[in-house]
């Protein structure tokens, strides 16, 4: 199953791939998100290492049970051939109502069909006051006219 845009990436197709990933993650649908990865995709997320769509889906289900009201923005940092590096930030609250902004970087490697075969993510969480939130769109896809990370000064 091909998942365009396909490598090798251009500035335009790398940005398109990053926005598609952002949109999928903002859906908070683990099964939908997992379809963007190869059957044996290798992941490093913070200190967790695992591979395979099934474990990706399980990981995402756990993530979004804990990270409530999740809103994410991704931005391409660099790209070459079949690889894209993105930086991202997302805001969420825990079950006690404490808000966080999580900042991170991801390195992505794609197969010839445009499926991600490797994802490495480094992420840091920062406690924020609700009044410091910058991501205020309704849950789901970020509106096209909402500022990105650079425009928000992040």
N, C-alpha and C positions, 0 to 999 in steps of 0.2 A: 504494500500500500504506500504510494508516494504521498508526501506531505510537503507540497511547495510552500515557499520558494525553496529551490534545491541549490546545493553548493555547485560551483564556487560562488560565494556571496559577493555582492556589490554593496556600496553604502546603502542604496535603496532597499535591496532585498534583506540585508542584515537588520535594518530598522523595521521592516515588515515582519520578519521572524520574531524579533523582540516584542513587537506590539501584539502579535498573535499569542505569544507565551503569556504576556501580561494579561490579556483578555481572558485566556483560559484559566489562569490562576485566580483571577478576580471572580470567576464563576464559583469558586470553592467546590467544584465537582471533581472528586478524586478520580473517578472512572474516565471522565472526559479528558482531564489533564494527562493521565497516564498513557493515553493513546498517542501522544506526541513523542513517546520514547520507544526505542527498540525493545524487543522482548527481553533482552539481557542487558539493558542499559546499566551502566555502572554509575553509582552515585556516591558522592561525599557531601553530606549536609552537616555543617558544623563538625561534630566529632562522630557522626554516624556514617558507616560505610556499608553499602548493600547494593544488590543488583537485581534487576528484573521488574517487569511491570507490576506484578502482584504485590511486591514489597513497596514499590513506589506508591501504589494506591493505598496500601495500609498506612504508610507513613503520612500521606496527605490527609487521610481521614483523622488520624490522631492529631495532626497539626491544627486542623480547623475546628476540632472539638475544644482545643485549648486557646487558640488565637481567635477571639470573637471579634466581629465587626471589621474583618480583615479587608484592607484596601492597599493595593500595590501599584507602584510605578517602576518600570524598567527603562533603562537608557543604554544604548550601545556605547561601549567604550572603545572597542577595536574589533577588527575582523580580518580574516585572511583565509582563503581557500574554503575549507569545511569547518572553520572554527569562528566562534563569536564570543567576545567577552562583554559582559554587561555589568553595570552597577545598578543597584536598586534600593528602594526604601519602601517599607510598608508600615502602616499603622494598625494597631489592634489593641484590644483590651482583654484583660484576664477576667475570670469569673468574679473577682472582687471589685471590678470597675477601674482598676489601675490601667492607664493607657501607656503604650510603648510605641516607639518608632524604632524599627529594626533596619539597620543599614548593612548592605553587603555587596559582594562581588561574586559573579558566577563566571565560570569558564565552560563553554559548551562545545562539543564536537559532534558533528552530524555524519550519518552515513549517506550514500549516494541518493537514497530515496527521501532525504530531508528529515529523517527521524533522528532524534538526539540519542547518541550511543554513549555519551559520557557527559556528566554534569558534576562540577565541583563548586561548592558554595561555602563562602566564609561570611559569617553574619555576626553582628553585634547588636544587642538590644539596649536601648536607652529609655529609662522611665521619663515620661513627659506628663505634664498637666493636661487635662482635657482642653484647656484654653490654648495650648500650644499646638494642637492638631492643625495640619495643613491639608489633609485629604478629606473633603467633606461631601463628595458626591454620594448619591444613593448606592447601596450595595450593588455590586455587579461591575460591568464594564465602565472604565473611566471615560467620561465624555471627551470628545475630540477637542473641545475648547478649554479643557482643564489644563493648567500649566503642568509641564514636566518637571523633573528634578532640578535641572539647571535653572529654569525660570523661577522655581521656588527657593533657590539659594541653598539647595541641599547637595 
